[in-house]
């Protein structure tokens, strides 16, 4: 008797159910394996113009009369700043009660979408774009706080919607996507600007497999990730560690993901207190790895798809070369010779957070100081999840501060100086 095969929707639901039972450490390890530890599998460098279908993302539909008010109380952004006809994607985060990031997401308003199932014309709807490995966890989080809110929550099937990222570095200000008021025939298409950082381009959400996309070659999701890493934009549980990362350290404030003037939301207290009274001394920055035998660190950040340098497959502490002391940062995830790391700004970069002579930030950073990582490499064996030790690896690492960061750092430093002056006047 032939064993019946599972239908595709059932297989996808079983897959999501298995993912939802992963603990935080397993989830991070699973997503970090996308780091391409084998140089022969490195994807090509991203082209200056192109698009990529984001197959590593999942979509959760939230709709109903109370949808906007419901999401407003759970997210760090002001949902009311994004009307239902908005052409900008709402980048935001869900926090836990301690102010730690659970999920970084995009929220797309999709009101009056005739082809969106179960949404009527008088019900506002929102599509939440989240990492596929976090979809079930986020859906459980949403249902936990639903209470009596008039909303419905549904996880979209993989082939129901298609998500694309587009970019054009030759002219970053040009709108490279069709406006949302011109949907493809018989299908629904929405287009939104990605406001996380300059040159991040746009995102297209469509039910069609033949959507008109901007000119340029199609890239893989991995190539798009390289472009995002080079820009200094962290994303997903491998780079923004769930229930551990702080929103400001993860650059969510720099990426327009926090509204410090909105009302109460889950996790607001620590976020607001850090903004008004504290200095953010660590942030996620793009980094480049280079050989321990190199005497001179790289001067510019550059991805090399032929590099033999590879980083660790899991988060790793960063130390000074030939100098003892506390960790200078933590490497999070990489592709080939580039990656993202949580760095102490006044240790690994020339950024000064305070202006007082002889203050805490004075003299920590030196242009001659180099940094390194050392770890024990494991080789996974077929049928053996424990892995086999292969020996120790060591590489040097250099952090780069994106230009779109520096203006924000200056504003934060000025606010800190004003606070210090006010305290001195009071005392």
C-alpha positions, -999 to 999 in steps of 0.1 A, spaced: 0 0 0 14 34 -10 19 58 18 -1 90 11 19 122 9 10 153 29 -5 182 11 17 213 9 -4 235 33 -2 207 59 35 202 54 41 240 59 20 240 91 40 210 105 72 228 97 61 259 115 50 238 145 84 222 148 102 256 146 80 270 173 93 245 198 129 256 194 145 273 224 162 307 221 197 292 219 187 266 192 168 293 173 199 315 172 222 286 162 197 275 135 196 310 119 233 316 123 241 286 101 232 308 72 267 324 77 284 303 50 313 288 69 325 272 37 342 298 14 332 278 -17 295 285 -10 299 323 -7 272 342 -27 283 369 -52 286 406 -42 253 425 -45 248 445 -78 242 482 -76 207 478 -89 184 448 -85 158 429 -65 155 397 -44 126 376 -33 128 373 5 120 336 10 132 337 46 104 359 58 69 350 70 37 371 70 11 374 97 -22 391 90 -38 412 117 -72 427 109 -104 440 125 -119 471 140 -94 474 168 -63 464 147 -45 498 148 -52 503 186 -41 468 194 -8 470 176 -2 505 190 0 491 225 25 463 216 50 480 192 77 507 196 66 527 166 35 549 163 11 530 141 -10 561 137 18 577 118 13 552 90 -22 557 75 -39 529 56 -28 545 23 9 549 34 37 542 10 63 538 37 67 505 56 64 508 94 96 493 108 91 485 145 98 460 173 79 439 198 95 440 233 90 420 264 81 436 298 118 441 306 123 462 274 143 435 255 136 429 218 115 399 210 109 405 173 120 432 147 93 435 120 78 455 92 41 463 94 23 471 62 -11 487 61 -33 469 36 -68 484 39 -92 480 10 -74 450 -5 -100 432 -26 -79 400 -29 -69 398 8 -89 369 22 -113 377 52 -108 414 51 -138 435 43 -137 471 31 -146 486 64 -119 467 84 -84 480 87 -58 453 80 -21 450 86 5 425 74 34 418 97 67 408 80 89 388 103 117 363 101 103 329 92 119 312 123 101 336 146 66 336 130 50 311 154 66 327 184 53 362 173 18 348 166 17 333 201 28 367 215 1 385 196 -26 361 208 -15 363 244 -24 401 245 -55 399 223 -79 398 253 -112 414 241 -97 433 212 -118 430 180 -90 416 159 -82 384 140 -47 370 137 -37 346 109 -4 332 96 -2 335 59 6 304 38 40 305 21 26 308 -15 -2 332 -7 20 363 -8 53 371 -23 77 396 -7 105 413 -27 132 438 -18 144 462 -45 172 487 -46 190 512 -68 223 525 -55 229 546 -87 200 568 -77 188 561 -42 161 588 -42 143 574 -72 111 555 -66 118 522 -84 85 505 -77 50 509 -92 28 530 -69 3 510 -48 -27 526 -66 -18 506 -97 -22 470 -87 -15 442 -112 -46 429 -130 -64 401 -110 -38 405 -82 -31 428 -53 3 446 -51 15 469 -24 48 488 -25 65 505 5 97 524 11 123 508 34 131 536 58 156 517 80 187 533 63 195 553 32 198 533 0 178 503 15 153 507 -13 118 494 -12 97 463 -5 70 449 -27 42 427 -13 21 410 -39 -1 380 -46 12 377 -82 42 357 -94 45 380 -124 46 414 -108 64 441 -127 97 446 -109 123 474 -115 151 468 -139 182 450 -127 193 414 -120 176 391 -96 197 383 -65 194 356 -39 182 362 -3 218 357 8 232 383 -16 205 408 -3 217 399 33 253 409 23 240 443 10 221 448 43 252 438 64 274 463 45 248 490 52 249 481 89 213 470 92 207 441 116 177 419 112 162 387 126 170 366 157 205 357 146 215 394 147 190 409 172 191 382 199 155 375 212 149 385 249 185 397 252 191 426 228 182 461 237 164 482 211 189 511 211 219 488 210 203 471 180 200 505 162 162 502 161 160 539 171 184 549 143 163 528 119 132 549 126 117 520 146 110 538 179 87 568 186 98 583 219 67 605 220 40 579 217 20 566 246 24 535 266 34 502 251 49 469 264 85 475 274 84 513 271 98 521 306 134 510 301 135 522 265 124 558 274 146 559 304 177 549 283 168 575 258 164 604 282 190 596 309 215 571 296 242 569 269 241 539 245 277 527 247 273 496 225 257 493 190 256 468 162 280 478 135 293 462 103 327 445 106 353 431 84 374 400 92 410 397 81 439 373 86 458 373 119 491 376 99 480 409 83 499 438 99 475 464 87 437 464 91 415 472 61 408 509 55 373 504 39 346 479 44 345 455 14 330 421 8 352 396 -11 333 366 -24 367 349 -31 380 354 5 392 324 24 384 342 57 354 329 75 339 337 109 323 316 136 290 300 131 276 314 164 280 346 185 316 351 197 333 375 220 358 401 206 391 408 224 419 432 220 451 419 204 480 417 229 459 434 255 439 419 284 407 434 296 369 430 292 354 420 260 354 448 233 322 434 217 304 404 204 304 391 168 268 381 159 267 368 123 287 370 91 289 360 55 324 354 43 347 382 54 320 406 66 294 405 93 277 424 121 289 427 157 277 444 189 306 468 195 317 490 224 318 523 205 345 540 225 367 509 224 364 497 188 357 530 170 366 567 171 331 576 183 331 598 214 299 596 234 309 623 259 330 654 255 345 658 289 383 658 290 396 628 308 361 613 310 351 578 307 355 577 269 389 594 268 418 573 257 400 540 252 402 539 214 435 539 195 440 537 158 468 512 163 447 489 185 435 457 167 409 432 177 405 395 173 382 365 178 392 330 187 369 300 187 368 262 184 355 252 151 331 223 148 324 201 118 289 187 116 287 150 109 258 134 91 234 120 116 253 136 145 241 169 158 269 172 184 296 179 158 333 170 159 360 194 171 383 205 144 406 228 163 409 265 171 404 293 146 414 329 150 408 360 129 412 397 133 382 420 131 376 457 125 344 477 130 332 504 107 307 532 116 282 538 88 279 575 78 242 574 85 251 566 121 274 595 128 248 623 126 227 604 151 257 599 175 263 637 174 227 644 183 228 619 212 261 634 225 246 670 224 216 658 244 238 641 269 259 673 273 227 693 279 216 669 306 250 671 323 249 709 323 214 708 338 225 685 365 255 708 373 232 738 376 209 720 400 238 708 421 
